[in-house]
Amino acid sequence: MEPSNNSIPKHVGIIVDGNRRFAKRLMMKPWKGHEWGYEKIKKLFDWSKELGIQELTLYTFSIENFKRPKEEFDYLMDLCERAFKETKKDKRIHKNKVRISFIGRTFMFPEKVQKAMHELQETTKNYSDFIVNFAMAYGGRAEIIDATRKIAAQVKEGKLDIDSINEEVFRKNIYLESEPDLIIRTSGEKRLSGFLLWQGSYAEIYWCEKLWPEFEKEDFVAAIQDYSKRQRRFGK
């Protein structure tokens, strides 16, 4: 990578945090906040296209989230299934040729959610004008472990020489080869929580105090403007 003064990041990663706290403020059951979060993601697609961003990676469900209470988990699974089915039929997705993919241990999800994911991914797989990656059943350490297992299997099968293992080989075995220029986290928390540990090693970080459902276009623009002022040297 070479030093860059690009004003608009090509790839933005977002940790969409704060849905439950938002619902609590409204004195509702905490998982109801995910409905607002889903609506905000739909708006985010439009903002990104307008600003010239080419790719989004959204941290929407971690491996740790499987430990949520059953009532909340079931609610989330129903919401995911509905959201993916709606997105598959969304005319804007097809008009703008949005490719949607899922990264993570998606086999952990209930069959109905896996089916909805697969159908959405297959429907949009040939699009390339705008890319959206949903990190679901995702963990950065899990991604590195899974990549290591894949590489070890290739070595064991004689398909890869151990001395040939380098960053390029590793990159081809992780969930996502593309690297974010900018990572945004909402809700005021200042940690990555395992998000894109490999890919985000040189990403610029922007912390937003607002909870995800409160995040508006002006907040997104502020993050992009902050990014545009930074000199990215990549250690050089």
NORVEN-V330735 format. One record per pair of residues at least 12 apart in sequence whose C-alpha atoms are under 7 Angstrom apart, sorted by the first residue. I is the first residue (numbers start at 1). J is the second residue. Records with the same first field share a line. If there is no record, write none. Layout:
I=J / J
This chain:
1=234
3=232 / 233 / 234
4=231 / 232 / 233
5=231 / 232
6=228
7=228
8=53 / 224 / 228
9=53 / 181 / 182
10=53 / 54 / 55 / 181
11=53 / 54 / 55 / 56 / 180 / 181 / 182
12=55 / 56 / 57 / 180 / 181 / 182 / 183
13=56 / 57 / 58 / 180 / 182 / 183 / 184
14=57 / 58 / 59 / 183 / 184 / 185
15=58 / 59 / 184 / 185 / 186
16=58 / 59 / 60 / 185 / 186 / 212
17=185 / 186 / 187 / 211 / 212
18=186 / 187 / 211 / 212
19=33 / 34 / 37 / 211 / 212 / 213
20=33 / 34
22=211 / 213
31=72
36=213
37=212 / 213
40=213
47=217
54=130 / 131
55=130 / 131 / 132
56=131 / 132 / 133
57=132 / 133 / 134 / 135
58=133 / 134 / 135
59=134 / 135 / 136
60=134 / 135 / 136
61=135 / 136 / 137 / 138
62=136 / 137 / 138 / 139
63=137 / 138 / 139
77=113
80=113
81=112 / 113 / 116
84=116 / 117 / 120
85=116
88=120
96=129
97=127 / 128 / 129 / 130
98=124 / 127 / 128 / 129 / 130 / 131
99=124 / 125 / 127 / 128 / 130 / 131 / 132
100=121 / 124 / 131 / 132 / 133
101=121 / 132 / 133 / 134
102=133 / 134 / 135 / 136
103=133 / 134 / 135 / 136 / 138 / 175
104=135 / 136 / 137 / 138 / 175
105=137 / 138
106=136 / 137
108=137
139=194 / 195
140=194 / 195 / 196 / 197
141=194
143=174 / 175
144=174
147=170 / 173 / 174
150=173
179=199 / 200
180=199 / 200 / 203
181=203 / 204
182=203 / 204 / 205
183=203 / 204 / 205 / 206
184=205 / 206 / 207
185=206 / 207 / 208
186=207 / 208 / 209 / 210 / 211 / 212
187=208 / 209 / 210 / 211 / 212
188=207 / 208 / 209 / 210
190=207
202=234
206=223
